[in-house]
Amino acid sequence: MFGKIGILLTILILIFLFFIVISYGAGAFSKGKIKSETKKYLKSVNILLITIAIVGIILVMFL
């Protein structure tokens, strides 16, 4: 159905949408100050999303 590029783009788009939703929910786009706990949480989420993206890229390369 999808080629390698289609699968990779789908994975990356879903990761980006997940990032936007989590950041919005944590208040990263609000005009007020962000708590240090929230910054740590967003940093952990970014690390997780980058890891998922790297694993996805590696899996698509070996399909």
CORWONOR-V883219 format. One record per residue. RES is the residue in one small letter. D_LAST is the distance of its C-alpha to the last C-alpha in whole Angstrom. Layout:
res=RES d_last=D_LAST
res=RES d_last=D_LAST
This chain:
res=m d_last=13
res=f d_last=12
res=g d_last=10
res=k d_last=8
res=i d_last=11
res=g d_last=13
res=i d_last=10
res=l d_last=11
res=l d_last=15
res=t d_last=15
res=i d_last=14
res=l d_last=16
res=i d_last=19
res=l d_last=19
res=i d_last=20
res=f d_last=22
res=l d_last=24
res=f d_last=24
res=f d_last=26
res=i d_last=28
res=v d_last=29
res=i d_last=30
res=s d_last=32
res=y d_last=34
res=g d_last=35
res=a d_last=35
res=g d_last=38
res=a d_last=36
res=f d_last=37
res=s d_last=41
res=k d_last=44
res=g d_last=45
res=k d_last=44
res=i d_last=41
res=k d_last=42
res=s d_last=41
res=e d_last=39
res=t d_last=37
res=k d_last=36
res=k d_last=35
res=y d_last=33
res=l d_last=31
res=k d_last=30
res=s d_last=29
res=v d_last=27
res=n d_last=26
res=i d_last=25
res=l d_last=23
res=l d_last=21
res=i d_last=20
res=t d_last=19
res=i d_last=16
res=a d_last=15
res=i d_last=15
res=v d_last=12
res=g d_last=11
res=i d_last=10
res=i d_last=9
res=l d_last=6
res=v d_last=5
res=m d_last=6
res=f d_last=4
res=l d_last=0
